[in-house]
């Protein structure tokens, strides 16, 4: 079911000088970006197409990539969003009979470069120790000095505004137009399953480009607002922060996920920061402080909200969820507004379904406050 993967060479150079020679797959060429590792054991295609990974080089800790092929319906967006892939074993031989493509064909169709056959565990340990860093993968250059010259030109993820690059260019609607539950979605790079999770609960959505003004959002006459996930540094997104401040003045229900959580925090005058190496995977434990229950969650973020600033605003903000690995803040809600957000991904595609109740709570909040 697919030919053997190509055996030509590829080269990987990390910002700290670590250098690797491996096998090449996908498109020949050179790719750069911040390296980030994902600990999920499945769902690689959903991860590849998650816009939150835009501009990043993905390192998978799972040893086998490609073993169940790809299917178009598994895409979370129109395109593969990662810059390149680093993995241990990359195979075109897949076991899923209904798969549309072998992974190498999928990568060729989407112009994605891959290096495989290297010690990914060592690289993960390096990133965990030294923190997030840029890297370069090339099938064109093997000379370390040349690769370093190209790598030096790659900007840091800190300070990059990327949400507007992956956001929809035109507004569109999804769901039943007759529904009384109308939600205005600010698209910073949303995953399809987030939108589907609200539509399945009876909502009618209008999805707007990231830089849409509050006036244009208001013209839709929504009963609620949603802030999506997405890539990049939230500190560069004053345009979104200012819009959310206007949304908060309406007092209408507001829900944010991942980057949307960070934008809500900044609209509440809480700073965000670049994490040491971020959280990415489908097995991260989070405690719901309201219920006392633990949830296993899907995560993908390299920035977080400042815990000291959140706790200093206890008259305005409740902390609703915390990460049990490092005590970072995973959820907040406002005390005087109907606004809440989580840092992780309750739509969990891929991942466990522990947190999907958040969509139920959002829809119920809207129903309880319909005009």
C-alpha positions as CSV (number, residue, x, y, z in Angstrom):
1,X,0.0,0.0,0.0
2,X,2.4,2.6,-1.2
3,X,6.0,2.5,-2.2
4,X,9.0,2.5,0.1
5,X,10.0,5.9,1.4
6,X,12.9,7.7,-0.3
7,X,16.3,7.0,1.2
8,X,18.2,10.2,0.2
9,X,19.7,12.2,3.0
10,X,18.5,15.2,4.9
11,X,20.3,17.4,7.5
12,X,19.0,19.1,10.6
13,X,20.7,21.9,12.5
14,X,19.4,23.3,15.8
15,X,20.0,26.8,17.1
16,X,22.2,25.4,19.8
17,X,24.6,23.9,17.2
18,X,23.3,20.3,17.4
19,X,23.6,18.7,14.0
20,X,22.0,15.5,12.6
21,X,22.1,13.6,9.4
22,X,19.0,11.5,8.5
23,X,16.8,10.3,5.7
24,X,14.7,12.6,3.6
25,X,11.0,12.3,2.8
26,X,8.3,14.5,1.3
27,X,9.4,17.5,-0.7
28,X,13.1,18.1,-1.4
29,X,14.2,21.5,-0.2
30,X,14.9,23.6,2.9
31,X,12.6,24.4,5.8
32,X,12.9,26.5,9.0
33,X,11.0,27.3,12.1
34,X,10.8,26.9,15.8
35,X,11.1,23.2,16.8
36,X,8.3,21.9,19.0
37,X,7.6,18.4,20.1
38,X,4.2,16.7,20.4
39,X,3.8,13.7,22.7
40,X,0.6,12.3,21.2
41,X,0.5,8.6,20.1
42,X,-2.0,9.2,17.4
43,X,-3.7,11.9,15.3
44,X,-0.7,13.1,13.4
45,X,-2.7,14.4,10.5
46,X,-4.9,16.5,12.7
47,X,-1.8,17.9,14.2
48,X,-0.2,18.6,10.8
49,X,-3.2,20.6,9.8
50,X,-3.8,22.5,13.0
51,X,-3.2,26.3,12.2
52,X,-1.7,26.8,15.7
53,X,1.4,25.0,14.3
54,X,1.9,27.5,11.5
55,X,5.6,28.3,11.1
56,X,6.8,25.6,13.4
57,X,8.9,22.4,12.8
58,X,7.1,19.5,14.4
59,X,9.0,16.8,16.3
60,X,6.9,13.7,17.1
61,X,7.8,11.6,20.1
62,X,5.7,8.7,18.8
63,X,8.1,6.4,17.0
64,X,5.9,5.6,14.0
65,X,4.5,8.2,11.6
66,X,2.5,7.2,8.5
67,X,1.5,3.8,9.6
68,X,-2.2,4.5,9.1
69,X,-2.0,6.8,6.1
70,X,-4.0,9.9,5.6
71,X,-7.7,10.8,5.0
72,X,-9.0,14.1,3.7
73,X,-11.7,14.2,6.3
74,X,-9.2,14.2,9.1
75,X,-7.8,17.6,8.1
76,X,-8.4,20.4,10.6
77,X,-7.9,23.1,8.0
78,X,-7.4,23.4,4.2
79,X,-3.6,23.0,4.4
80,X,-0.7,21.3,6.2
81,X,0.4,24.1,8.6
82,X,3.7,22.8,9.9
83,X,6.9,23.9,8.2
84,X,8.5,20.5,8.3
85,X,8.5,17.2,10.2
86,X,11.1,15.4,12.3
87,X,10.3,11.8,13.3
88,X,11.9,8.5,14.1
89,X,10.2,6.1,11.6
90,X,8.4,7.5,8.5
91,X,6.6,4.9,6.5
92,X,4.5,4.8,3.4
93,X,3.1,1.3,4.3
94,X,-0.2,1.9,6.0
95,X,-2.7,-0.4,7.6
96,X,-6.0,1.6,7.2
97,X,-7.8,0.3,4.2
98,X,-10.0,3.4,3.8
99,X,-7.0,5.8,3.8
100,X,-6.8,8.2,0.8
101,X,-3.0,8.6,0.6
102,X,0.3,7.2,1.8
103,X,2.0,9.9,3.9
104,X,4.8,10.6,1.5
105,X,2.3,11.4,-1.2
106,X,0.4,13.6,1.2
107,X,3.6,15.5,2.1
108,X,4.6,15.9,-1.6
109,X,1.1,17.2,-2.4
110,X,1.4,19.8,0.4
111,X,5.1,20.7,-0.2
112,X,6.3,19.5,3.2
113,X,9.9,18.3,3.9
114,X,10.7,15.6,6.5
115,X,13.8,14.2,8.1
116,X,13.5,10.8,9.8
117,X,15.7,8.0,11.0
118,X,17.4,10.1,13.7
119,X,17.4,10.0,17.5
120,X,14.3,12.0,18.3
121,X,14.4,11.1,22.0
122,X,17.8,12.9,22.3
123,X,16.4,15.9,20.5
124,X,13.4,16.1,22.8
125,X,15.6,15.8,25.8
126,X,17.7,18.7,24.4
127,X,14.7,20.9,23.8
128,X,13.2,20.1,27.3
129,X,16.6,21.1,28.8
130,X,17.5,24.1,26.8
131,X,14.1,25.4,25.8
132,X,12.4,26.3,22.5
133,X,14.7,27.1,19.7
134,X,14.8,27.5,15.9
135,X,16.0,24.9,13.5
136,X,16.6,24.2,9.8
137,X,16.1,21.0,7.8
138,X,17.5,20.7,4.3
139,X,18.0,18.2,1.5
140,X,19.9,20.8,-0.5
141,X,22.7,21.7,1.9
142,X,24.9,19.4,4.0
143,X,27.4,22.0,5.0
144,X,26.9,23.1,8.6
145,X,28.2,26.6,8.0
146,X,25.8,27.2,5.1
147,X,22.9,25.9,7.2
148,X,23.9,28.1,10.1
149,X,24.0,31.1,7.8
150,X,20.4,30.4,6.7
151,X,19.3,29.6,10.3
152,X,20.6,32.9,11.5
153,X,18.0,34.7,9.3
154,X,15.0,32.9,10.9
155,X,13.1,35.2,13.3
156,X,12.2,34.2,16.8
157,X,8.6,33.0,17.5
158,X,8.6,35.6,20.3
159,X,7.2,38.8,18.7
160,X,5.7,37.2,15.6
161,X,2.1,38.0,14.6
162,X,0.9,35.0,12.7
163,X,-2.8,34.7,13.4
164,X,-3.8,37.0,10.6
165,X,-1.8,34.9,8.2
166,X,-3.8,31.7,8.8
167,X,-7.2,33.4,9.5
168,X,-10.0,33.2,7.0
169,X,-9.8,36.0,4.4
170,X,-13.6,36.3,4.0
171,X,-16.4,35.8,6.5
172,X,-18.5,32.7,6.2
173,X,-21.3,31.0,8.1
174,X,-21.8,27.4,9.3
175,X,-24.8,25.7,11.0
176,X,-28.6,26.2,10.9
177,X,-29.4,29.8,10.0
178,X,-32.8,29.4,11.8
179,X,-31.0,28.7,15.1
180,X,-31.7,31.3,17.9
181,X,-28.1,30.7,19.0
182,X,-25.9,33.0,16.9
183,X,-22.2,33.1,17.7
184,X,-19.6,35.5,16.2
185,X,-16.3,33.7,15.8
186,X,-13.0,35.6,15.6
187,X,-10.8,33.3,13.6
188,X,-7.2,33.4,14.7
189,X,-6.5,30.0,13.1
190,X,-9.4,27.8,14.2
191,X,-9.6,24.1,13.9
192,X,-12.6,22.7,12.1
193,X,-13.7,20.5,15.0
194,X,-14.0,23.5,17.3
195,X,-16.6,25.0,14.9
196,X,-18.3,21.6,14.5
197,X,-18.5,21.2,18.3
198,X,-20.7,24.3,18.5
199,X,-22.7,23.5,15.4
200,X,-23.5,20.1,16.7
201,X,-25.0,21.7,19.8
202,X,-27.4,23.8,17.7
203,X,-25.4,27.0,17.2
204,X,-25.3,29.1,14.0
205,X,-21.8,30.6,13.5
206,X,-20.4,33.4,11.5
207,X,-16.6,33.1,11.3
208,X,-14.8,36.4,10.8
209,X,-11.2,37.3,9.8
210,X,-8.8,37.9,12.8
211,X,-8.7,41.7,12.2
212,X,-12.5,42.2,12.0
213,X,-13.7,45.3,13.9
214,X,-16.1,45.1,16.8
215,X,-18.6,47.1,14.7
216,X,-18.6,44.4,12.0
217,X,-19.0,41.7,14.6
218,X,-21.9,43.5,16.2
219,X,-23.6,43.9,12.8
220,X,-24.2,40.1,12.8
221,X,-26.3,40.6,16.0
222,X,-24.8,37.6,17.8
223,X,-25.9,36.3,21.2
224,X,-22.3,35.3,22.0
225,X,-18.7,35.5,20.9
226,X,-16.0,33.0,20.5
227,X,-12.2,33.5,20.3
228,X,-10.3,30.7,18.5
229,X,-7.0,29.1,18.8
230,X,-4.1,30.1,16.5
231,X,-0.3,30.6,16.1
232,X,2.1,33.3,17.1
233,X,2.8,35.7,20.0
234,X,-0.4,37.2,21.6
235,X,1.5,40.3,22.7
236,X,1.6,41.4,19.0
237,X,-2.2,41.3,18.7
238,X,-3.4,44.6,20.1
239,X,-6.0,44.7,17.3
240,X,-7.7,41.6,18.8
241,X,-7.2,42.7,22.4
242,X,-9.0,46.0,21.7
243,X,-11.8,44.2,20.0
244,X,-12.3,41.8,22.9
245,X,-12.3,44.8,25.3
246,X,-15.3,46.1,23.3
247,X,-16.9,42.6,23.4
248,X,-16.6,42.5,27.2
249,X,-18.5,45.8,27.5
250,X,-21.5,44.1,25.9
251,X,-21.8,41.6,28.8
252,X,-22.6,38.8,26.4
253,X,-21.2,35.3,26.8
254,X,-17.6,34.9,25.5
255,X,-15.6,31.7,25.2
256,X,-11.9,31.5,24.2
257,X,-9.7,28.5,23.5
258,X,-5.8,28.5,23.5
259,X,-4.7,31.8,21.7
260,X,-8.3,33.0,22.4
261,X,-7.6,32.4,26.1
262,X,-4.5,34.4,26.0
263,X,-6.2,37.3,24.1
264,X,-9.0,37.3,26.7
265,X,-6.3,37.5,29.5
266,X,-4.6,40.4,27.8
267,X,-8.0,42.2,27.4
268,X,-8.2,41.9,31.2
269,X,-4.8,43.5,31.5
270,X,-2.9,40.3,32.2
271,X,0.4,39.8,30.4
272,X,1.4,36.7,28.4
273,X,4.9,35.1,28.3
274,X,6.9,32.7,26.1
275,X,7.0,29.3,27.8
276,X,10.3,27.4,28.1
277,X,9.2,24.7,25.7
278,X,5.4,24.7,25.7
279,X,2.8,22.0,26.0
280,X,1.9,19.9,23.1
281,X,0.2,16.5,23.1
282,X,-3.0,14.6,24.0
283,X,-2.2,13.4,27.6
284,X,-1.8,16.6,29.7
285,X,-3.5,16.5,33.1
286,X,-5.5,19.5,34.2
287,X,-7.5,20.0,37.4
288,X,-10.9,21.7,37.2
289,X,-10.8,23.8,40.4
290,X,-14.6,24.3,40.3
291,X,-15.5,20.6,40.2
292,X,-12.3,19.1,41.8
293,X,-12.0,16.7,38.9
294,X,-8.9,15.9,36.8
295,X,-9.2,16.0,33.0
296,X,-6.8,14.5,30.5
297,X,-6.5,17.2,27.8
298,X,-5.2,18.0,24.4
299,X,-2.7,20.9,24.3
300,X,-0.8,22.9,21.8
301,X,0.7,26.2,23.0
302,X,4.1,27.9,23.4
303,X,2.8,30.9,25.3
304,X,1.0,31.2,28.6
305,X,-0.8,33.8,30.8
306,X,1.1,35.4,33.8
307,X,0.0,33.5,36.9
308,X,1.0,36.3,39.3
309,X,-1.0,38.9,37.4
310,X,-4.0,36.7,37.3
311,X,-3.9,36.0,41.0
312,X,-3.4,39.8,41.7
313,X,-6.8,40.3,40.0
314,X,-8.8,38.0,42.2
315,X,-11.5,40.6,42.5
316,X,-12.0,40.4,38.7
317,X,-10.8,36.9,37.6
318,X,-11.3,33.4,38.9
319,X,-8.8,30.7,38.0
320,X,-10.8,27.7,36.9
321,X,-8.2,25.2,35.7
322,X,-4.6,24.5,36.5
323,X,-2.0,22.2,34.8
324,X,-1.0,19.4,37.2
325,X,2.4,19.0,35.7
326,X,3.7,22.6,36.2
327,X,0.8,24.5,37.9
328,X,0.4,26.9,34.9
329,X,-3.0,28.5,34.4
330,X,-5.2,26.5,32.1
331,X,-8.5,28.3,32.5
332,X,-10.0,31.6,33.8
333,X,-13.4,33.2,34.0
334,X,-14.5,36.8,34.8
335,X,-16.5,37.5,38.0
336,X,-18.5,40.3,36.6
337,X,-18.9,39.2,33.0
338,X,-20.0,36.0,31.2
339,X,-16.5,35.4,29.8
340,X,-14.4,32.3,30.3
341,X,-11.5,30.6,28.5
342,X,-9.2,27.6,28.6
343,X,-5.6,27.2,27.4
344,X,-6.1,23.6,26.2
345,X,-8.3,22.1,23.4
346,X,-11.7,20.7,24.6
347,X,-12.7,19.7,21.0
348,X,-9.8,17.2,21.4
349,X,-9.3,16.1,17.8
350,X,-7.1,14.1,18.4
351,X,-7.4,13.4,22.1
352,X,-9.6,12.4,25.0
353,X,-13.2,13.7,25.4
354,X,-12.9,14.7,29.0
355,X,-13.3,18.5,28.4
356,X,-16.0,18.6,25.8
357,X,-18.5,19.6,28.6
358,X,-17.1,23.2,28.1
359,X,-19.0,23.5,24.8
360,X,-22.2,22.4,26.6
361,X,-21.6,25.0,29.3
362,X,-21.1,27.7,26.7
363,X,-24.2,26.8,24.8
364,X,-26.2,26.6,28.0
365,X,-24.9,30.0,29.1
366,X,-26.1,31.5,25.8
367,X,-29.5,29.8,26.1
368,X,-29.9,31.2,29.7
369,X,-29.2,34.7,28.4
370,X,-31.1,34.9,25.1
371,X,-32.6,38.2,24.5
